[in-house]
Amino acid sequence: MVVLSVVLLLAVAAALSWHFSSAVVVPDRSSQAPDATVQAVSAGQIVLSRSDDTLRPGVYGLEWPGGHAIVEGVIASTRDSVTRRMRAASARPPVGARVAVNNGVYVGNPRQALGLPFTEVRIPDELGPMPAWLISGRTHTWTIVVHGINSDRDDVMRIAPALHAAGSSTLLISYREDVGAPPSPDGLHHMGLTEWRDLQAAVSYALAHGARRLVLAGYSMGGAIVSQFMERSPLAHGVAGLILDAPALDWKSVLAFNAKEMGLPSIAVLPVEWTIGARIDADWNSLDALRHTADFHLPILLFHGTEDKLVPISISNAFASALPRWVTYYRVPRAAHVESWNVDPSSYDQRLTAFLARVDG
């Protein structure tokens, strides 16, 4: 009986470890789950059910089946509702509809969403052509923007206007396992350990098409991809600066933080780490940027929201402390995961512009 109980316990632990490891390594192309309900709609305004997300200051996308809008500052709130300004609605959101509050804000391509001329390009990669959007600039600086896990180019398109105004050419890239991009050989995400090669292909493309100065921008797992590029790529020496937003620079800390958020003991993360390691041959030492700070001796602009519930801000705190000469760090109050721009777009864009001017000399 005791042996049977132990076997069952091990089987349950193995199943749970596989499940939680899948949340990290298995691509998820499903739509964002709804997190609010439409209570009323009037000219230029929408009333949503009250939550941390609907109360958060700033600018967000609002999505429902067959529709999209942009919501801005909070006008009023009650115990059960939040009234916000609304614009650019593709249709009138139905009262009672369940909607998702999206930090990506915009949908479509740069011309459709922002009025920015762009070129659809295919970047030669070891796995096949990777789709990307190129917004040409007036200088020889190129900024290559890398989105996060299970995300897409349009989710990071919100910084394109500031980059364009600063004169930078902007390359919004895809990487393996993105929609429209070639798959990984094993069909899994590798937390940056293989995806950095797709960024390297984008860097090669930029250099071959007129780039003389390179800036890399990484969001969430995009930050891990940038980190792996800086550690591993022979082209890393040509990068002039980094922009990192809620970067996943230490995956063990990310896993431990999420286990704590779910109310699990810290030891519960160990079998998840072992399972991830078995599935993708994870190099945990390489996945901790704090063990490789010598790879980051260049100007870095770092953002992290104080209310991030996915990638702990403690990682960015430690990274900035380890590289005080190189990192300009902004902790953004009330911002959730990769929502530092959303909470205060004007301040974010100004800091971005000032950083690019510094990198350009």
C-alpha positions as CSV (number, residue, x, y, z in Angstrom):
1,M,0.0,0.0,0.0
2,V,2.8,2.4,0.9
3,V,4.6,1.5,-2.4
4,L,1.4,2.2,-4.3
5,S,0.9,5.5,-2.6
6,V,4.5,6.5,-3.5
7,V,4.1,5.5,-7.1
8,L,0.8,7.5,-7.4
9,L,2.4,10.5,-5.7
10,L,5.3,10.4,-8.2
11,A,2.9,10.0,-11.1
12,V,1.0,13.0,-10.0
13,A,4.2,15.0,-9.6
14,A,5.4,14.0,-13.0
15,A,2.1,14.9,-14.6
16,L,2.0,18.3,-12.9
17,S,5.6,19.0,-13.8
18,W,4.9,18.2,-17.4
19,H,1.8,20.5,-17.4
20,F,3.7,23.4,-15.9
21,S,6.7,22.9,-18.1
22,S,4.4,23.0,-21.1
23,A,3.3,26.5,-20.2
24,V,6.9,27.6,-20.9
25,V,8.0,25.4,-23.8
26,V,4.8,24.6,-25.8
27,P,3.6,27.3,-28.2
28,D,0.2,28.6,-27.3
29,R,-1.5,30.4,-30.2
30,S,-4.9,30.8,-28.5
31,S,-6.4,34.3,-28.1
32,Q,-6.1,36.1,-24.8
33,A,-8.8,35.1,-22.4
34,P,-11.5,37.8,-21.7
35,D,-11.0,39.6,-18.4
36,A,-13.7,42.2,-18.3
37,T,-17.4,42.7,-19.2
38,V,-18.9,45.6,-21.2
39,Q,-21.6,47.2,-19.0
40,A,-22.4,50.3,-21.2
41,V,-21.2,52.1,-24.3
42,S,-21.8,55.7,-25.3
43,A,-20.1,58.2,-27.7
44,G,-16.4,58.0,-26.9
45,Q,-16.8,56.1,-23.7
46,I,-17.1,52.6,-22.4
47,V,-18.1,51.2,-19.0
48,L,-16.3,48.0,-18.0
49,S,-16.5,45.7,-15.0
50,R,-14.0,46.8,-12.3
51,S,-10.7,44.9,-12.0
52,D,-7.0,45.7,-11.6
53,D,-6.6,45.6,-15.4
54,T,-9.6,47.9,-16.2
55,L,-8.5,50.4,-13.5
56,R,-4.9,50.6,-14.6
57,P,-3.9,54.1,-16.0
58,G,-2.9,54.5,-19.6
59,V,-3.7,53.2,-23.1
60,Y,-4.7,49.6,-24.0
61,G,-6.3,47.6,-26.7
62,L,-9.8,46.1,-26.1
63,E,-10.6,42.9,-28.0
64,W,-13.8,40.9,-28.4
65,P,-14.9,38.4,-31.0
66,G,-15.0,40.3,-34.3
67,G,-14.0,43.7,-32.8
68,H,-11.2,45.9,-31.5
69,A,-11.0,49.3,-29.8
70,I,-8.5,51.4,-28.0
71,V,-9.3,52.6,-24.4
72,E,-7.6,55.4,-22.7
73,G,-7.6,57.1,-19.3
74,V,-10.1,56.3,-16.5
75,I,-12.9,58.9,-16.3
76,A,-14.8,57.5,-13.3
77,S,-15.0,54.3,-11.2
78,T,-17.4,52.7,-8.8
79,R,-17.3,49.6,-6.6
80,D,-18.3,47.5,-9.7
81,S,-17.4,49.5,-12.8
82,V,-14.8,51.6,-14.6
83,T,-15.6,54.2,-17.2
84,R,-12.8,54.9,-19.8
85,R,-12.4,56.9,-22.9
86,M,-12.7,54.8,-26.1
87,R,-11.5,55.5,-29.7
88,A,-10.7,53.7,-32.9
89,A,-13.4,51.1,-32.4
90,S,-13.8,48.8,-35.4
91,A,-17.4,48.2,-34.2
92,R,-19.6,49.0,-31.3
93,P,-18.8,46.6,-28.4
94,P,-22.0,44.7,-27.4
95,V,-23.2,45.3,-23.9
96,G,-22.6,42.2,-21.9
97,A,-19.8,41.1,-24.1
98,R,-16.7,39.6,-22.5
99,V,-13.6,41.5,-23.6
100,A,-9.8,41.2,-23.2
101,V,-7.7,44.2,-22.2
102,N,-4.6,44.0,-24.3
103,N,-1.3,45.8,-23.8
104,G,-0.5,45.5,-27.5
105,V,-3.0,48.3,-28.2
106,Y,-2.8,48.1,-32.0
107,V,-3.9,45.5,-34.6
108,G,-2.9,45.1,-38.2
109,N,0.3,46.2,-39.8
110,P,2.2,49.5,-39.2
111,R,0.4,51.3,-42.1
112,Q,-3.1,50.2,-41.0
113,A,-2.6,50.8,-37.3
114,L,-0.2,53.8,-37.2
115,G,-0.1,55.3,-40.7
116,L,3.6,54.4,-41.0
117,P,4.9,53.2,-44.4
118,F,6.6,49.8,-44.2
119,T,7.9,46.9,-46.2
120,E,7.1,43.3,-45.6
121,V,10.4,41.5,-45.7
122,R,11.5,37.8,-45.4
123,I,14.7,37.4,-43.4
124,P,16.9,34.4,-44.5
125,D,17.2,32.1,-41.6
126,E,18.6,28.6,-41.0
127,L,15.0,27.3,-40.6
128,G,13.6,29.2,-43.6
129,P,12.4,32.8,-44.3
130,M,11.3,34.7,-41.2
131,P,8.6,37.4,-41.8
132,A,9.3,40.9,-40.6
133,W,8.1,44.5,-41.0
134,L,10.7,47.1,-41.9
135,I,9.8,50.8,-41.2
136,S,12.6,52.8,-42.9
137,G,14.2,55.7,-41.1
138,R,16.3,58.7,-42.0
139,T,19.5,57.6,-40.2
140,H,21.8,54.6,-40.4
141,T,20.6,53.4,-37.0
142,W,18.4,50.3,-37.0
143,T,16.4,49.1,-34.0
144,I,15.5,45.4,-34.1
145,V,12.4,44.7,-31.9
146,V,11.9,41.2,-30.4
147,H,8.5,40.4,-28.9
148,G,7.8,38.0,-26.1
149,I,6.7,34.4,-25.9
150,N,3.4,33.5,-27.7
151,S,3.2,37.1,-28.8
152,D,3.6,38.7,-32.3
153,R,5.0,41.7,-34.1
154,D,1.9,43.8,-33.6
155,D,2.2,43.5,-29.8
156,V,5.4,45.6,-29.8
157,M,4.4,47.9,-32.6
158,R,3.5,50.5,-30.1
159,I,7.1,51.8,-29.8
160,A,7.4,52.2,-33.6
161,P,6.2,55.8,-33.8
162,A,8.9,57.0,-31.3
163,L,11.6,55.0,-33.1
164,H,10.5,56.4,-36.4
165,A,10.4,60.0,-35.1
166,A,13.9,59.5,-33.8
167,G,15.1,58.6,-37.3
168,S,15.8,54.9,-36.6
169,S,14.8,52.3,-39.1
170,T,12.7,49.7,-37.2
171,L,12.7,46.0,-37.9
172,L,9.9,44.2,-36.1
173,I,10.9,40.5,-36.4
174,S,9.4,37.1,-36.0
175,Y,11.2,34.0,-34.7
176,R,10.7,30.2,-34.8
177,E,7.2,29.0,-33.7
178,D,5.6,32.4,-34.5
179,V,2.5,32.4,-36.7
180,G,3.8,32.5,-40.3
181,A,7.4,31.6,-39.3
182,P,9.1,28.2,-39.6
183,P,8.7,25.9,-36.6
184,S,11.4,24.7,-34.3
185,P,12.7,21.2,-35.2
186,D,11.0,19.9,-32.0
187,G,8.0,22.2,-32.1
188,L,9.0,23.8,-28.8
189,H,10.1,27.2,-27.4
190,H,13.6,27.1,-26.0
191,M,13.6,30.2,-23.8
192,G,16.0,32.0,-26.1
193,L,18.6,29.2,-26.3
194,T,17.9,28.6,-30.0
195,E,15.7,31.7,-30.9
196,W,18.8,34.0,-30.7
197,R,19.8,32.5,-34.0
198,D,16.8,34.1,-35.6
199,L,17.7,37.4,-34.1
200,Q,21.2,36.9,-35.5
201,A,19.7,36.4,-38.9
202,A,17.9,39.7,-38.5
203,V,21.1,41.5,-37.5
204,S,22.8,40.1,-40.6
205,Y,19.9,41.3,-42.7
206,A,20.1,44.8,-41.2
207,L,23.9,45.0,-41.7
208,A,23.5,43.9,-45.4
209,H,20.9,46.5,-46.0
210,G,22.6,49.7,-44.8
211,A,22.6,49.5,-41.0
212,R,25.7,51.1,-39.5
213,R,24.5,51.2,-35.9
214,L,22.3,48.6,-34.2
215,V,20.0,48.7,-31.2
216,L,18.2,45.6,-30.0
217,A,14.9,45.9,-28.1
218,G,13.6,42.8,-26.2
219,Y,10.3,42.4,-24.4
220,S,9.8,39.6,-21.9
221,M,11.2,36.4,-23.5
222,G,12.4,38.8,-26.2
223,G,14.8,40.1,-23.6
224,A,16.1,36.5,-23.0
225,I,16.6,36.2,-26.8
226,V,18.6,39.4,-26.8
227,S,20.6,38.2,-23.8
228,Q,21.4,34.9,-25.5
229,F,22.5,36.8,-28.7
230,M,24.8,39.1,-26.6
231,E,26.3,36.0,-25.0
232,R,26.6,33.8,-28.0
233,S,26.7,35.7,-31.3
234,P,29.9,36.7,-33.1
235,L,27.9,39.8,-34.3
236,A,27.2,41.0,-30.7
237,H,30.2,43.3,-30.7
238,G,28.5,45.5,-33.4
239,V,25.5,46.3,-31.1
240,A,25.5,49.9,-29.9
241,G,22.7,49.7,-27.3
242,L,19.9,47.6,-25.8
243,I,16.3,48.4,-24.8
244,L,14.9,45.8,-22.4
245,D,11.3,45.8,-21.0
246,A,10.4,43.3,-18.3
247,P,13.1,41.0,-19.6
248,A,13.3,37.3,-18.7
249,L,17.0,37.4,-17.8
250,D,16.9,34.6,-15.2
251,W,14.5,31.8,-16.0
252,K,14.9,29.9,-12.7
253,S,13.8,33.1,-10.9
254,V,10.9,33.5,-13.2
255,L,9.7,29.9,-12.5
256,A,10.2,30.3,-8.8
257,F,8.3,33.5,-8.7
258,N,5.4,32.0,-10.6
259,A,5.3,29.0,-8.3
260,K,5.1,31.4,-5.3
261,E,2.3,33.4,-7.0
262,M,0.3,30.1,-7.3
263,G,0.8,29.5,-3.6
264,L,3.2,26.5,-4.1
265,P,6.3,25.9,-2.0
266,S,9.6,26.8,-3.5
267,I,10.7,23.2,-3.7
268,A,7.8,22.6,-6.1
269,V,9.7,24.3,-8.9
270,L,12.5,21.8,-9.0
271,P,10.7,19.0,-10.8
272,V,9.4,21.6,-13.3
273,E,13.0,22.7,-13.9
274,W,14.1,19.1,-14.4
275,T,11.3,18.5,-16.8
276,I,12.1,21.6,-18.9
277,G,15.7,20.6,-18.9
278,A,14.8,17.1,-20.2
279,R,12.5,18.5,-22.9
280,I,14.8,21.2,-24.3
281,D,18.2,20.5,-22.8
282,A,18.1,23.8,-20.9
283,D,21.4,25.4,-19.9
284,W,20.3,27.1,-16.7
285,N,23.7,28.9,-16.3
286,S,23.4,30.4,-19.7
287,L,19.8,31.4,-19.0
288,D,20.9,33.6,-16.1
289,A,22.2,36.9,-17.5
290,L,23.6,37.9,-14.0
291,R,26.2,35.1,-14.6
292,H,27.3,36.8,-17.8
293,T,27.4,40.6,-17.0
294,A,30.6,41.1,-19.1
295,D,28.4,40.5,-22.2
296,F,26.4,43.7,-21.3
297,H,29.0,46.4,-21.3
298,L,27.1,48.8,-23.5
299,P,24.3,51.4,-23.0
300,I,21.1,49.7,-21.8
301,L,17.7,51.2,-21.3
302,L,15.7,49.1,-18.9
303,F,12.0,49.3,-18.0
304,H,10.0,47.1,-15.5
305,G,6.6,47.5,-14.1
306,T,6.2,47.4,-10.3
307,E,3.1,45.2,-10.6
308,D,4.5,42.6,-12.9
309,K,3.0,39.2,-12.0
310,L,4.9,37.2,-14.6
311,V,8.5,38.2,-14.6
312,P,9.6,39.4,-11.2
313,I,11.0,43.0,-11.0
314,S,13.7,41.6,-8.7
315,I,15.5,40.3,-11.7
316,S,15.7,43.8,-13.3
317,N,16.7,45.3,-9.9
318,A,19.6,42.9,-9.6
319,F,20.7,43.4,-13.3
320,A,20.7,47.2,-12.9
321,S,22.6,47.0,-9.6
322,A,25.2,44.7,-11.2
323,L,25.7,47.1,-14.2
324,P,25.3,50.6,-12.8
325,R,27.7,52.2,-15.4
326,W,25.7,50.8,-18.3
327,V,22.0,50.5,-17.3
328,T,19.5,53.4,-17.2
329,Y,16.6,51.9,-15.2
330,Y,13.0,53.0,-14.9
331,R,10.8,51.2,-12.4
332,V,7.2,52.1,-13.6
333,P,4.6,52.3,-10.9
334,R,1.3,50.5,-11.5
335,A,2.6,48.8,-14.7
336,A,1.9,45.1,-15.1
337,H,4.0,42.8,-17.4
338,V,5.4,44.7,-20.4
339,E,2.9,47.5,-19.7
340,S,5.4,50.3,-18.9
341,W,4.6,52.0,-22.2
342,N,0.9,51.6,-21.7
343,V,0.8,53.3,-18.3
344,D,2.6,56.4,-19.5
345,P,3.2,56.4,-23.3
346,S,4.5,60.0,-23.4
347,S,7.2,59.4,-20.7
348,Y,8.2,56.1,-22.2
349,D,8.6,57.6,-25.7
350,Q,10.6,60.5,-24.4
351,R,13.0,58.2,-22.6
352,L,13.3,56.0,-25.7
353,T,14.1,59.1,-27.8
354,A,16.7,60.4,-25.4
355,F,18.3,57.0,-25.2
356,L,18.6,56.7,-29.0
357,A,20.1,60.2,-29.2
358,R,22.7,59.1,-26.6
359,V,23.5,56.0,-28.6
360,D,23.7,57.9,-31.9
361,G,26.2,60.3,-30.2
